[in-house]
Amino acid sequence: MQYRTLGRTGVQVSTLALGAMNFGAIGNTTQDEATAVVDAALEAGVNLIDTADMYSAGGSEEMVGKAIAGRRDDIVLATKATMPMGDERNHRGSSRRWLVTALDDSLRRLGVDHVDLYQIHRWDPTTSDEETLSALTDLQRAGKIRYFGSSTFPAHRIVQAQWAAREHRLGRYVTEQPSYSILQRGVEAHVLPVAEEYGLGVLVWSPLASGWLTGAIREGGEVTTNRSAFMPERFDLSLPYNRARLDAVERLAKVAHEAGLTLIQLALGFVTAHPAVTSALIGPRTLDHLRSQLAAADTVLSADVLDAIDAIVTPGTDLAAHEKFDAPPALLDASLRRRRPVSPHRPR
C-alpha cells in the first residue's frame, strides 16, 4: 500500500481508501460481512474509512462503528452530512442548526467522540458559505471534528468557499471528494486544477464508474450487477450513452490485457496517477470485491498506457454528462437561467 499526505493537513492516508456506502441496506450486507471487509482492508494497509449519515439511513455509520471498535486511533475516520435524513424539511442541508444535530447523530451511531474529516456531502444553495463554515469551525474548536471538507462541489463553489473562509477568518475546507473515473473525466477540466491550486486533498468516489470498470459488464454478456438492479437506466445498453461506455470498456479491456493488468487495476491506477488525487475510494460489497480492488494498491501505469487511455476517452470528457452530481442549479432548473420579464412601469 502507498500513502500520501492529505492536502496540507500532514495526515498520511492510504491511496486506496474504504468507502462504506454498501454497508447496510444499500449493499444488502450484514454486520459480519461489513466487519470482515473492514478487517481485511485494515490488514492490507488501508487506514481511511469514509461513510455518510444518509447511507442506509444511518445504517452504514452504525456498522462502521461496530467494525472499528477498539481500534479507533489507528483509523482516519470520515463521514458526511447535508443529504436528507427523513421527510422533515430541516433535517438536511448545511445550516448551523442541522449540522450541529447531524454531527451528534453521526458520532452516536459511530460510537466515537470525534471524526477526523467531516464533509459537506453536496453544496447547499440555500445556505451561505459563512453560515456553514462558521458552524464547522465551531465544531472543530469543540474537538468534535479534526478537519472538514466538501464533496462533489462545482469548481466555482470550491473557490467561493475558500474566499469566504479567508474573508470571515474561518476554518476552510481542506479536502474535496469528487466523482472521477476513466469514463467520467469532467473534473479534470476545472475541479482538480482548483483543488491543486488551493492545496486540497482529493478523495475520489466511483473510480470504477458504478461497476462499468470492474469487468462485470462486457459486450454480449448480461448485466447483473447489484447497482444495475436499482439503477437500470444507467446500464440500459439500448441508450446511446451506455453504448458509448460499453465501447470504451471493450477498448480499455484490451489495453489492460496488453499491459498485464485487470480492468480494475487499470481503472484505479488511472485515477491515482493524477497529481491532484490523494486517494481513490473503493466500495466493495464482499471480500472478493475487496481483494480484486486491493490488487491495484501498488499499480503504477506507464506513460504509454495513460496515452492509450487518453486516446479512448478524451481528457476532461464525461461519457454520461447527465449523471454529473455537481451541476449548478441553473442547469437543472430552467427558471434560474431565464431573466424574468420586467414590468413596463418598473425601472429596468
N, C-alpha and C positions, 0 to 999 in steps of 0.2 A: 504494500500500500504506500502511496505517495501522500505527502502532506504539504499544505500551503497555508500562508498567512491569510486570515480572513480580513480582507481590506487593510485598514490601518489599525486594526484592533490589537495586533500582536498575538491573537489566539490562533493556534495551529489546528487545522481541520483536515480530515481525510479528503482526497479528491473524489472519492465516491462516498456519498452520504446516504443514510437510510431515510427514505420518505415513508411515513406511516399511514398514508391515505387509505390503503387497502386493509388496514386493521379494523375489524368490526363488520358492520352490515354491508358496507360498500364492496369489500372484497370477499364477504362471506367467510371470514376467518374466525377461529376460536382463540381464546386466550392462550391455550397451549401452543397453537400454531404461531401466534404472534411472538410469544416468548422465545420459541425455538429460532425464529428468524432473527430476533434481536441478539440472542446468544451467539449465533453463527456470524452475524455481522461484526459484533464486537471482537470476537475471536480473530476475525480476518483483518482487524485493524481499523474498521470504521469507528469514528468517535463522535460523529454528529448525527443526531436523530431529529427529524423535522416532522411536526404534526400540525394540527389546527383544531380549533374548537368545533368547527362545523363538520369535520369528518365523522360520519356516522353519528351525528348529533351528540358529540362528546365521547362516543364510544372509543374512538381511536386514542384519545388522551388517556382514558382510563386504562386501556390495555398497555400503552406505553409506560404509564406509571407503575403498573404491577410488574412489567417486564424488567424495569431498571432498578427496582427496589434493592437497596443495599449497595449500589454502585453508582449513585448519582454523581459523585465528584469526578468520575472518570469520563463523563459524557458532556458534550456540548449540546444542550437541550434547547430546541427551538419550537415555538408554536406561533399561531396566528389568530387574529380576530378581525372582525368587520362584517363578514358574511352573516346573513340572517340566522338567528338561533330561535326559531319559532315564529309565530304569527304576530306577536306584539311588535308594534312599529318602532319602538325604541330599543329593541333587543337586536341591534345591528348598527352598522356604521362606525365612524371613528370619532364620535363626540367624547368629551371627557366623561360624561355620565355613563356611557356604555362601556368604555374601555376599562374604567376602574372596576366595574362589576364583572366584565368578561374575564379580566385577568384573574381576579379572585376565584372565579369559577374554574378557570383552567388550572390554577395552582392546586385547587382542591381535587380535581379529577386526576391530575398527575401525581399527587401526593408529595409535593415539594414546596419549598418556601420561596423559590425564585426560579426563573428561567434565564438562560444565557442570552437568548435572542427572541425578542417579541416583535412580530411582523404585522404590518397593516396589510391584510390579505388582498384588498383592492382599494384603489383610490376612491374616496367618498366625496363626490362633488358637492354634497350638501353641507360639508363641514370644512371650516378654514384650516389651512396648514398650521396657523398659530395655535388654534384650539387643540388640535391633535398632538402637535409637538410639545406643547406645554404640559398636557396630561402625561405623555410618555416620559418627559423629563422628570416630572414629579414622581412617577412610579419608579424610575431609575434611581432617584435620590433616596427613595424609601427602601431601596435594596430588593425590590421585587423582580426587577429585570436588570441584566447587566448591560445589554445593548438593545437597540431597536432598529428595525429596517422596514423596507417596503417590499411589496410583491405585485408583480405584473402592472407596474406603473408605466404610463407613457413617458417617453423621454422628457417632454416639456414639464411634466409634473415632478419628475425627479429633480430637475433644475430648480423649479419653483420652490420645492420643499427645502432644498439646500439654501436658497436665498432667504427664505422665511426664517430658518434656523439662525442664520447669521444676523439678519435684521433685528430679530427679537431676542437674541442672545440665549437661544435654547439649544438643547441637545439635537443632534442631527441623525438622520438615517445613515447607518454605516454599511448596510447591505441592500441589495435588490435581488428579487427572486423572479426572473422572467421565464417564460416558456421558450425553449430553444432546442432544436434538433436539426438534422440534415434536411428534413422536409419542411421545416418552418424556420427560415433563416432571417426573417424580417428584422429581428432585434439587432442584427449586425449593422444595420444602416444608421440607427440612432441610439438605442438603449445601451448597447455595450460600449460604444465610444464615450457616452456620457458617464457611464459607470467608471470607466478608466480615468476620465478627466477628474472626477471627484474622489477617486481612491476607494470606491465601494467594493466590498466583497460581493461576488456574484454566485448565487446558488441556483443552478438552472433546473427547472422541472420539466417533465415529459421529454427527456432526451431520447427516449425510444418511440416517440410520436404515438402514444396511446396504443402501442403494440405493433405498429406498422413496421418497426425496425427490429423486431425480435426474431424474424424468420418464420413466424407462425402464419403470416399472410403472404402467399405466393400465387403466381399465375396457375390457374387450373385447380387450385385447392379450395376447400370450403372454409369460410371464415367462421371460426367457432371460439374466438377469444372471449374472455369474461367481459371485456369492455364492449364488444360488439353486441352483447345481449341487451344492454340497456342504453346504448347509443348507436342503433343500427344505421342511422343516416350517415355516420362517419365511415362506414365500411360497405356501403351500397356501391358495388362495382359498376352499376349502370350509370352512375353520376360522373360527369367529365373530370371533376377534380380528384375523385377517388381513382379513376383510371390513370390520371397523371401520377398519382402517388404510387400506384402499383407498378407502372412502367419504370419509375425511378428506383423502386425497391429491387426490381429484377436486375437493373444495371448495377446497382450498388452491391447486390449479392455477388455478382461476377467480380467486381473489384475486390471485395472481401476475400473471396476464394483464391484469387490470384496472389493476394498478399498473405495467405495462410492464416486468415482471421475468420472468426464468426461475424455475422452481421451485427450482433450485439457489441462485439469488441470494436468494430468499425464505427458504430454509432456513438458509443461512449468515448472512444478515443478521439473522435472528431470534436465533440463539444469541449472536452477538457484540454484540447490543443489551443483553443482561443486564449490569447493572453489576458483577456478580461475575466475569464471564468475561474472561479476558485474551486467549486465542487459541482458534480452532477448528482442530482437526487434520483436514486433508484427506488422503485416502489414495488418490490416483489410481493406476491400473494403467498408463495410457497417457498420451501427451502430449495427446490430445484430451480425456481426462477432466480433466487438469490445467488446460487452458485454459478449459474450461467452469466450473471451480471458481474459478480466479483472477479470472474476470469479476465475482465477488462481493466483491473486495478492498475496494472503496470503497462498497459498498451500505449505505445507511442507511435503515431502514424508518421510515415516518411513524407517528404515533400511531394514525391510522385503520387502517393495515394491521395493526399489532400488535393492535389491538382486534378486528379481523376474525379473526385467528389465535386469539385467546383464545376467541372465540365458537365456533370449530370444535373445538379441543382445550382443555379446561378447564385453567387453570394448576395445576401440581402433580400432573397426571394422567399415568399411563403407560397407553398403549393396549394394550401387551403386558406386563403386570406380571410375568409368569412369566419373562421374559427378563432381568430385572434381575440384575446381577452383584455387587451389594453387599448381598444379603440376609443377615441374621445367620444363623449356623449353625442356630440353634434353629428357624428357619422351614423349613429343609430336612431336618432330622433330628428326627422326632417324639420320639425318646427324650430329647432335650435340653430339651423343654418339658413333660415329664411327671414329676412327683415319684415317686421310687421308693417302693414300699410299705415301711413301717417295721416291723421285726420286733417282735412284742409283748414280747420280752424285752430290747429295747434302748430307752433313753430317746429321746423324741421331740426 
